[in-house]
Amino acid sequence: MAFRCSVCGKQPTAGRTYVYRGIAVKKGGIGLKVTGKNKRRFMPNIKKVRTRTSQGGVKTLKVCTRCIKSGRIQKA
């Protein structure tokens, strides 16, 4: 099973981290220059939660904390 919220479908997204050098123009410098770019992943905050199903049973789902807080699931 993928690293994904089973309620809203939230999953990891791609991004970058930038490394700068120099002094900003606002502070009297010549400006910031990018000296490095690295790929990274923004991971959703996913937890395993025991939830109630529509038939009255209990099932364990991987759910993001935003869905837990907003009440989209009913805890067992």
Secondary structure, DSSP 8 states (H G I E B T S, - for coil): --SS-TTT----EEEEEEEEES--GGGTSS--EEEEEEEEEE---EEEEEEE-TTS-EEEEEEEHHHHHHT-S-B-
